[in-house]
Amino acid sequence: MANVLRNSAKFGFSGVLSQLSIHSRHGRECVSPCFSLQQRNNSTSPKIKVDLDSSTGVAVLRMQSPPVNSLSLDFLTEFCINLEKLEMDRSCRGLIITSTLSKVFSAGLDIMEMYGKSPERCGEFWKAVQEMWLKLYGSNMATIAAINGSSPAGGCLMSIGCDYRIMADNPRYSIGLNETQLGIVAPFWFKDTLVNTVGNRAAELSLELGLLYSAPDALKIGLVDQLVPEDQVLSTAQDTMSKWLAVPGQNTLSHWLYRVRTLSLSHTGCTGSEHSPSHWLYRVRTLSLTLAVPGQNTLSHTGCTRSEHSPSHWLYRVRTLSLTLAVPGQNTLSHTGCTGSEYSPSHWLYRVRILSLTLAVPGQNTLPHTGCTGSEHSLSHTGCTGSEHSLSHWLYRVRILSLTLAVPGQNTLPHTGCTGSEHSLSHTGCTGSEHTLPHTGCTGSEYSLSHWLYRVRTLSLTLAVPGQNTLSQYTL
Ligand SMILES: CCCC/C=C\CC(=O)SCCNC(=O)CCNC(=O)[C@H](O)C(C)(C)COP(=O)(O)OP(=O)(O)OC[C@H]1O[C@@H](n2cnc3c(N)ncnc32)[C@H](O)[C@@H]1OP(=O)(O)O
């Protein structure tokens, strides 16, 4: 099976699965790998071991699920339960995640969970993956990944869900979101977390090519923060943690502000039911990217206390901020207090939409707006000609795209009611022009689905104008 996984680039995800089934037919000693994997997943021995040092307030969570700490439903459930317990334990302020296995931190999602399972089981599994990320990324503890082995795909997600990453300095270990090499597309929240870690261009390359980085290369692009000799990974994590815990209030404001961009504050402290898709969709669409103005979303929050981070507080402020900050050259907070019809919501919404449309065109994100006059704010300003760049054309297409693609795990138009396997690239099996419509004039393999998904996600969230992106307005 190891070879099967390594050959995944050649065969794609469906190839991996078909090889798995072939492999299972010719498995060792007449025991299919599926069977042995299932046995492994059903094991009653704990897959997670947690030691909390009450004197330091630091817990070490050790993943101990041989052979590769793959993230099965059982594993994820146990992981989340442990995380939740620590979260609720006020004496615990820091969490270090590491592996007891030699050579592997985590092999990512358990491939067998994605093969031959019922839609219900797939749903349960996928929800557990999201829960893992939400709990980890949204944790109030300082979190450090002590990566003492390879960490592909979901293992990488787990690592970048932490505040800091220390990896064993061993060029044979690799880390990265390699989903594309398996023929599947990393969900946009995987992508967002990667972008936050390594930046846009590195994330784009990484996802389009499904790159796995050796430890030194991972350090080079900032995917990990530090390399240390293998036998010092845990001790370095412990030393580093003490520095994190020495930062005043590190578990509150500063910690939050950086994460909000991806997660949105409304997720803190939510209980289970609030993580339902509709809740997530509604809030995330409204909040997430509106806060993505680097270095500018902090002023008014300085000094807030926790109670000020209530959703209504955020919604109110975020709307004001986003409208204010979306206008190039006018990114001051003074607008929040302005009156007069020029600053009426419709005026703002109109301008913001025009601007975001203009600036969202890949490869044309220049800032020619500075100093230009009214008429230059038209879309033709982007240099495009022809009716394809008309406002209604863009608004229609981009809104549809954004609505569609902003849905975690449902990143395609016809997904309503679809099952797990349709979330993969095999989705290209869909018929109709729905997957080609936006690229007027483009041809060629560069416009494959994965290419699209990554670009469009960037494009779409730009248009997350509060209150406008509702499906009811633009039903296909
Ligand atoms: C629509 C969905 C979007 C999101 C999707 C996905 C995110 C994911 O996480 S997908 C999972 C991607 N994971 C990988 O590509 C990792 C593949 N594994 C490896 O590269 C190597 O196994 C690894 C480097 C982790 C370890 O290498 P080795 O130490 O050499 O071990 P082996 O390769 O011999 O593996 C031992 C044993 O474990 C099985 N295995 C490995 N990975 C997985 C996995 N992800 N799920 C289930 N099982 C896995 C492997 O087949 C071997 O099994 P046996 O042959 O039965 O011994």
The ligand as a Tripos MOL2 file, in Angstrom:
@<TRIPOS>MOLECULE
LIG
   57    59     1     0     0
SMALL
NO_CHARGES

@<TRIPOS>ATOM
      1 C1        -11.8610   15.8380   -0.7770 C.3       1 LIG1
      2 C2        -10.8430   15.5780    0.2590 C.3       1 LIG1
      3 C3         -9.9120   16.7070    0.4310 C.3       1 LIG1
      4 C4         -8.8890   16.5860    1.5060 C.3       1 LIG1
      5 C5         -8.1520   15.4700    1.4420 C.2       1 LIG1
      6 C6         -7.1260   14.9250    1.9650 C.2       1 LIG1
      7 C7         -6.2160   15.2030    2.9190 C.3       1 LIG1
      8 C8         -5.4020   13.9850    3.2330 C.2       1 LIG1
      9 O1         -4.8420   13.9940    4.2660 O.2       1 LIG1
     10 S1         -5.3110   12.6470    2.1560 S.3       1 LIG1
     11 C9         -4.0310   11.6200    2.7950 C.3       1 LIG1
     12 C10        -2.7810   11.9420    2.1280 C.3       1 LIG1
     13 N1         -1.6920   11.2550    2.7280 N.am      1 LIG1
     14 C11        -0.6300   10.8960    2.0460 C.2       1 LIG1
     15 O2         -0.5000   11.1190    0.8830 O.2       1 LIG1
     16 C12         0.4360   10.1890    2.8410 C.3       1 LIG1
     17 C13         0.7430    8.8900    2.2720 C.3       1 LIG1
     18 N2          1.7070    8.1930    3.0820 N.am      1 LIG1
     19 C14         3.0200    8.3450    2.9590 C.2       1 LIG1
     20 O3          3.5370    9.1460    2.2260 O.2       1 LIG1
     21 C15         3.8690    7.4550    3.8110 C.3       1 LIG1
     22 O4          3.1010    6.3920    4.2530 O.3       1 LIG1
     23 C16         4.5330    8.1380    5.0270 C.3       1 LIG1
     24 C17         5.5970    9.1220    4.5440 C.3       1 LIG1
     25 C18         3.5210    8.8820    5.8960 C.3       1 LIG1
     26 C19         5.2170    7.0880    5.9170 C.3       1 LIG1
     27 O5          6.1020    6.3370    5.1290 O.3       1 LIG1
     28 P1          6.6620    4.9390    5.6850 P.3       1 LIG1
     29 O6          7.1700    5.1180    7.0690 O.co2     1 LIG1
     30 O7          7.6110    4.4370    4.6660 O.co2     1 LIG1
     31 O8          5.3870    4.0150    5.8150 O.3       1 LIG1
     32 P2          4.6010    3.2710    4.6620 P.3       1 LIG1
     33 O9          4.4590    4.1200    3.4880 O.co2     1 LIG1
     34 O10         5.2340    1.9420    4.4540 O.co2     1 LIG1
     35 O11         3.1720    3.1040    5.3240 O.3       1 LIG1
     36 C20         2.9520    2.2140    6.3960 C.3       1 LIG1
     37 C21         1.5140    1.7580    6.3250 C.3       1 LIG1
     38 O12         0.6520    2.8760    6.5340 O.3       1 LIG1
     39 C22        -0.2760    2.9620    5.4580 C.3       1 LIG1
     40 N3         -0.6180    4.3760    5.2120 N.ar      1 LIG1
     41 C23         0.2040    5.3630    4.8960 C.ar      1 LIG1
     42 N4         -0.4710    6.5270    4.7660 N.ar      1 LIG1
     43 C24        -1.7680    6.2390    4.9970 C.ar      1 LIG1
     44 C25        -2.9580    7.0360    5.0090 C.ar      1 LIG1
     45 N5         -2.9650    8.3470    4.7570 N.pl3     1 LIG1
     46 N6         -4.1180    6.4140    5.2760 N.ar      1 LIG1
     47 C26        -4.1500    5.0930    5.5440 C.ar      1 LIG1
     48 N7         -3.0440    4.2910    5.5580 N.ar      1 LIG1
     49 C27        -1.8730    4.8670    5.2800 C.ar      1 LIG1
     50 C28         0.5140    2.3660    4.3110 C.3       1 LIG1
     51 O13        -0.3140    2.0140    3.2850 O.3       1 LIG1
     52 C29         1.1650    1.2030    4.9760 C.3       1 LIG1
     53 O14         0.1680    0.2110    5.1840 O.3       1 LIG1
     54 P3          0.4690   -1.3340    4.9840 P.3       1 LIG1
     55 O15         0.9180   -1.4820    3.5630 O.co2     1 LIG1
     56 O16        -0.8140   -2.0040    5.2800 O.co2     1 LIG1
     57 O17         1.5710   -1.6450    5.9420 O.co2     1 LIG1
@<TRIPOS>BOND
     1     1     2 1
     2     2     3 1
     3     3     4 1
     4     4     5 1
     5     5     6 2
     6     6     7 1
     7     7     8 1
     8     8     9 2
     9     8    10 1
    10    10    11 1
    11    11    12 1
    12    12    13 1
    13    13    14 1
    14    14    15 2
    15    14    16 1
    16    16    17 1
    17    17    18 1
    18    18    19 1
    19    19    20 2
    20    19    21 1
    21    21    22 1
    22    21    23 1
    23    23    24 1
    24    23    25 1
    25    23    26 1
    26    26    27 1
    27    27    28 1
    28    28    29 2
    29    28    30 1
    30    28    31 1
    31    31    32 1
    32    32    33 2
    33    32    34 1
    34    32    35 1
    35    35    36 1
    36    36    37 1
    37    37    38 1
    38    37    52 1
    39    38    39 1
    40    39    40 1
    41    39    50 1
    42    40    41 ar
    43    40    49 ar
    44    41    42 ar
    45    42    43 ar
    46    43    44 ar
    47    43    49 ar
    48    44    45 1
    49    44    46 ar
    50    46    47 ar
    51    47    48 ar
    52    48    49 ar
    53    50    51 1
    54    50    52 1
    55    52    53 1
    56    53    54 1
    57    54    55 2
    58    54    56 1
    59    54    57 1
@<TRIPOS>SUBSTRUCTURE
     1 LIG1         1 GROUP 0 **** ****
